[in-house]
Each structure stands twice: as C-alpha cells, then as structure tokens.
Amino acid sequence: MERSLETQVGQAVDAWLRWVPRWEPATHRGRVAPCRRCLGSPILSAAGIGGNVPHGVQHGLSTRIKAIVDHAVAEYTARNLPMLQAELDHQADRNRSRTYRPAEGLDPEYEGMPLDPDPVPGAPFLFTVAGLADEASAELPPLPPLSDEAKAALRQEVALADEYANMIGREICGILLRHRLSVQAAISQYVEPQIEAMLAELSEALDSPFDPDSP
C-alpha cells in the first residue's frame, strides 16, 4: 500500500531526528561553492532550519525530502509522460553500464555532496574521484539522437514534470510546518551547543595564541 505524502515526510523527519545527535562539526576544509540543493531552500525554511545552521545538518534533511519529491515525480512520469519516461529509461540503462559510480548508494547526509575537496592553489590533485567517474562515463556510447519534433515534445513533458514537482514541494512545505518545533528543538539540543563550544575554543585560542600553558 502506498504511503501518504504526510506519512513519508513524517518518516523522513524522524530519520533525520535520529541522525542529528550523531552530527559533529566538520574538521576539514570545506568547499567554497554553495550547495544549490540547500541554499535558499523553501523546504528547509518550512522546516524551521535557517541559513545559519551548518550545511551538513541542512543537507541531511533536504536530501531526504528530495527523495520523496523524486519518487512522486517518477510515479507521475511513468503514468503520464511516456516520452520523458523512455528517455529516463535509456539514461538509466546507460548509467548502469558504467564501471565506476561513486555517487550512488550514499547515505542521505552525503548524497549530492562534492566527491572531492576544493583544490589547493599550486597543489593539484594527481587524480579526483569525480574525474575517474567522468572517464567512466566518457566510455559509454551517446544516447540516440532525437528529431526536432521529439525534442519539442520532450521539453513539454519536462515542463509538466517540473510543474508537478513544484506542486509536491509546496504540499510538503505545508506538512513540514507541523514538524518545525521538533526540528528546531533538535538543533537547539544537539547542534548549537557544539557550535558554541567550537567558537569558545576558537576565541580562547585567539585571545592567548602564545600562552605556554595552552595545549
């Protein structure tokens, strides 16, 4: 039996709430480029997660919600958009034939995140995970070409899929409003104390950088 959208969102939020206590601030150098999935996301805004919340915390929830939207759009496409579905099937078959797929099968907290850190100027990488994945993709044959008429029809179906995704997203935003208190409580309990402790430690280090008694 298909779960209702409200049930799916509730389960996604519950899974995120179980994960949040395990979150820790990143100790490695972060990437400069913002995450297009999370930056200015109405989903996160509806859930009560502000832009000042660490990106890892944001990403864990936005990715779980994205999976719900993707599933709903996939079902809609299979029922109503045959040309787009055929193109997606071709692309899926092509992807399955790749020998290296590092971005697949990741936990929600890491799905969609960059596969490699930003390079350091003057110290290029010998290789990158993304580069190896691109090499594997380059070995695949291209998708069959489409006529101009088929391209126009496909663009129309893509637009319909986008409209449906936006509709589902708006409905999910309404559902997430009911979870704001639990989401914000988790951030206050598990995230903010770690950020405050990290800032206090940084402030102490800046106040006494040459203190011989400091560790």
QUIPEFEN-V213764 format. One line per field, one symbol per residue. psi: psi as a letter, one per 20 degrees, with the letter a starting at -180 (. if undefined). Layout:
psi->???
//
This chain:
psi->ppqrhhgggghggggghhhgiiqqqpirprqhpqohhhokphghghijoriipqhhgghhghhhhhhggggghgggghhimhghggghgghggghhiqiomiiqjqqhiipiqqiqrpqppimqqhrqghghhhhhhhiqqrqqqqrhghgghghghghhhgggghggghhhghhhhijgghghhgghhhgghhgghghgggghhhhmhkoiiq.
//
